[in-house]
């Protein structure tokens, strides 16, 4: 069930009331500022919808990243980081002790 639209009779009545309340000197200023505000609102709404489309496209690309809790994945706040296995050549051949790449 949609909203009822404003017909030509209602529009004329609104303009007459605005003319009486504001006066003929201020009416063009109010109309131009209303038009400017409407234009800015439409531009902002378009920008938000475009950003939503870009985010939706980017979220499909992020599904290939590792999930939190898997080795190599960044830890999310509130969850402990999963210990990662040190690389095979972590200095064992050079005699240095192996260092954990994810200090907690």
N, C-alpha and C positions, 0 to 999 in steps of 0.2 A: 504494500500500500504506500504509494508515493505521496510526497507533499503536494498540496494544491499549488498551481502556478498562479502568478499575478497576471491578470488580464489587463487590457488597455484601460478599462474603467477604473480599476484600482490604482493603476499607475498614475493616471491623471489626478485622482483624488490625493494621492501622496505628494505629487508635485505642487498642487495648489496649497496643501497644508504647509509644505516646506517653504513656499514662497511667502505665505502669510507670517510664519514664525521667524524666518531668517531675514526676509526683506530682499528686494531685487538687487541690492549691492553686494551682499554676501553670498548669494546663491551660486554664482559662477565659481567663486573660490572654493566653496564647500564641494561642489560637483567635481572640480578638478582634483582636489585632494582625495575625494572618494575614489575617483578613477585611478589615481596614482597608487593608492593603497590596494585596490583590487588587482592592479597589474603586478605589484610586488608580491602579493599573496599567491597569485597564479605561478609566478616565477619560482617562488620558494617551494610550492607544491610540486612543480615539475622537477626541480633539483632533488627533492627528497625521493621522488619516484625513480629518478635515474640512479640515485645512489643505492636504492634498494635493488634495482636490477643488477648493478655492478656487484653488490654484496652477494646476491644470489648466484651470480656467475663465479665469483671467487670462492664461494663455499664448496662448490663442486671440486675445485682444485685442491682444497685443503683436506679433502677426505683421504688423500694418499699419504698424509703425514702420520707418523706413529701416534698411537693413543697414549695418554698418560698411564704410567705404570709399566710400560714396556721398556726394555733397555734402550737407552739413547734418547728417550723422549723427555721433554722438559717436565718437571714435576709441577702439578697444579697446587695452588695454595690450599692448605688443609690436608694434603695427602703426602705421605712420606715418599721420598725419591727412591726409586728402585735402584739397588746397587748394580753398577755396570761392571762387566768383566773387563779386566785390564787387557790391553792389546797383547798380541803374542810376542812382540818385540819391545816390551816395556823396559828394557835396560837389563834384562837377565844376562844377556851376552856380555855386557860391559861391566857387570859386577855391581851395578847400582840397584838399590831396592826398588821394587815396583811401586809407583805412586797411583793412588786412586784418582781417576779423572773427574770424579764427582764428589768433592769434599762436602761433608754435611756438618 
